């Protein structure tokens, strides 16, 4: 049986936490930052967990995570 391949793009974006959940970065902090207030930019800089609706997709993309 051949080994399963990991989606490399997903491997760079998601990391598994100690409790088995997946951590991700937030979107919206790359450009057009002048119109976003400091509170919003600060929140966007923090990582968050993958939503429960998308956990299955992420697990499928990262079979060995």
PyMOL commands that set and color helices and strands:
alter all, ss='L'
color gray80, all
select helices_A, chain A and resi 8-13+38-44+52-61
alter helices_A, ss='H'
color red, helices_A
select strands_A, chain A and resi 15-16+22-24+48-49
alter strands_A, ss='S'
color yellow, strands_A
deselect
rebuild
show_as cartoon
